[in-house]
Amino acid sequence: MTAQARFEVYRDRADEWRWRLVASNGEIIADSAEGYAAKQGAQRGIESVKRVAGDAPVVDVE
């Protein structure tokens, strides 16, 4: 069975909730960049990324 990318929800050292997107090879490829007071906030962040990321354009800001 091939591993798949996954979202992980966890508490950080400041006791805030965060999420990270982990590739099938175990590398972190995205994270929440901010902590949430409630686990539900981190879960909403994941749902937001899932909803908008597929259609997001790639912009060269060089």
C-alpha positions as CSV (number, residue, x, y, z in Angstrom):
1,M,0.0,0.0,0.0
2,T,1.3,3.4,-1.0
3,A,1.3,6.1,1.7
4,Q,-0.7,9.2,0.9
5,A,-0.3,12.9,1.9
6,R,-2.2,13.7,5.1
7,F,-3.2,16.6,7.3
8,E,-2.1,16.4,10.9
9,V,-3.6,18.4,13.7
10,Y,-1.5,18.9,16.9
11,R,-0.8,21.1,19.9
12,D,2.4,23.2,19.8
13,R,4.6,24.1,22.7
14,A,2.5,27.2,23.5
15,D,-0.5,24.8,23.8
16,E,-2.2,26.1,20.6
17,W,-3.7,24.0,17.9
18,R,-1.9,23.9,14.5
19,W,-2.1,21.8,11.3
20,R,0.5,20.6,8.9
21,L,0.3,18.9,5.5
22,V,2.7,16.0,5.3
23,A,3.7,14.4,1.9
24,S,3.7,10.7,1.4
25,N,7.5,10.7,2.0
26,G,7.0,12.2,5.5
27,E,8.1,15.7,4.6
28,I,6.1,18.7,5.8
29,I,5.0,20.7,2.7
30,A,2.6,23.2,4.3
31,D,1.6,24.4,7.8
32,S,-0.8,26.7,9.5
33,A,1.7,29.5,10.3
34,E,-0.5,30.5,13.2
35,G,-1.8,28.8,16.3
36,Y,-5.5,28.4,17.1
37,A,-7.0,28.5,20.6
38,A,-9.4,25.7,19.7
39,K,-8.9,22.5,17.7
40,Q,-11.9,23.5,15.7
41,G,-10.0,26.5,14.4
42,A,-7.2,24.3,13.0
43,Q,-9.8,22.0,11.4
44,R,-11.5,25.0,9.8
45,G,-8.1,26.1,8.4
46,I,-7.6,22.7,6.8
47,E,-11.0,22.8,5.2
48,S,-10.3,26.3,3.9
49,V,-7.0,25.1,2.3
50,K,-8.8,22.1,0.7
51,R,-11.6,24.3,-0.7
52,V,-9.4,27.0,-2.3
53,A,-6.0,25.5,-3.0
54,G,-7.0,23.5,-6.1
55,D,-8.0,26.6,-8.0
56,A,-5.3,28.9,-6.7
57,P,-3.2,30.4,-9.5
58,V,0.6,30.3,-9.5
59,V,2.0,33.8,-9.5
60,D,5.7,34.6,-10.2
61,V,6.6,37.5,-7.8
62,E,10.2,37.7,-8.9
